Amino acid sequence: MPALLLALPAFADAHLSLIPRVNEARALIEHREPLKALKILRPLAPQNRPDSIEIRFLLGLAAIGEAGRMETDEAAEA
């Protein structure tokens, strides 16, 4: 999972969305705030937008990041 997040900044530099909220969500993912990113991206995903593939990709990345964070939190509690 960390390798996936390390690869994201290179992707982010190559392409910025025309939708400011998508760029905000990308920055949150990069700063390991996947839950905040999910709250931004979920309402955007069902809409037919030019950036819909990017939105779905970032939504998946944020979901994976949140799942990993939850596993880490559960392991720390045990």
Order of alpha helices (4+ residues) and beta strands (2+ residues): alpha-alpha-alpha-alpha
